[in-house]
Amino acid sequence: MLQQIEAVVAENDAIGVHRVLVQIGPLSGVEAELLAQAFPIAIAGSVADGAELVMETLPIRVRCQSCGAESEAGANRLICGDCGDWHTTLISGDEMLLASLELEK
């Protein structure tokens, strides 16, 4: 993530970062509390030193292989919200995305 932040800062001729918005899916394997604790250590001395970390939780979404519907699902219940079939494909909820940065020019 720090490499992505540094690349965006360089591309935009910025000198630093005030705020980092990260979107995390419940199935990503990322523990938000641990990320919040590690973030200040990871960014120390970098262009993001002192930046605020904001985390948003993304919903778990599935696509039904039977009816084609897309719906939200629970972490332990990946079933179609329309027809109830369990033949689904995960389409979101397992990602961690660097959503936006507030840059200092």
Steps between C-alpha positions, in 0.01 A plus 500: 500500500784739580645445152163594347481811718851608402421445130185716520691774683772498234249499211322805644813697598381506859723533805299294743175331599243619755247218478492142369165330431512121485204274418513155657277202431403270790655202318830674419684355797595851613437577866403868510618546858843357422528710185417812702777414749758418232425793269687773695806276524490412128473862385755649740760695303309463172302754294193387698657559843228630731213422261161404637381148412128466428357152442168411338351152499381371163201267473526136398332461160433184302375417150261207475597234246137389474299821458782750427397742774755699698430546870660560837584196710627414845854384572390146580195499274598566139156430354299687240283770652241455222449126455686358802728272295844429643670481156651848512820676402657756730525837322606724789582488867844342487697809396701776662505811283684830527190706421627859527770729631484857619826647374707795614628711212 
